[in-house]
């Protein structure tokens, strides 16, 4: 098993494979504001004890707004192109449940390159709650899956998760900054070996190892 030490190759452009792509910089600020407001709305709905009249009025308002927004929808699989601070480019589905720019459920997790791999911070509300005051174990796994998959892509070896093993070392709290790190640890043919951790105040709450299998992409236009 080897560790990739070569310069990171340019990622394939999704447009060449028939996928629509929006530049992150071109997402309207009004849409980003709407995403943030709906993110807050999800948390409010999950925790509200408002009276029934207020609930009925809110439901009717949301239904009306949903109908208005559904008049134009993105293509399934639409991608977003992000220009990272180190000058490289990354792609991801724009509605990604963990890191999608336009998904109100996404925390979202934003990862940046480090000399070792990737690093990001995220704080989770009760939207992501499992046991009282703690992050649901499924969301812990989702954050780590996103982080290790992004590490493989950042190393120029994008692929799909073939195996993910998560060790839960201690409870991961809500309303507390979580530091998430990930890195490639080796490669063997199409297999990419990756690892990642979630830390709270420097202590690991969960760690993962995974095997990603690199995409076998057809020639553009096929």
Secondary structure, DSSP 8 states (H G I E B T S, - for coil): -B---S-------GGGGT--EEEGGGS-HHHHHHHHHHHHHHHHHHH----HHHHHHHHHHHHHHHHHHTTS---TT-EEEEE-TTS-EEEEETT-TTT-TT-TT------EE-SSSEEEEE---GGGBSSTTBB-HHHHHHHHHHHHHHHHHHTT--EEEEEEEEEE-S--BSSS-EEEEEEEEEEETTEEEEEEEEEETTEEEEEEEEEEEE-----TT-
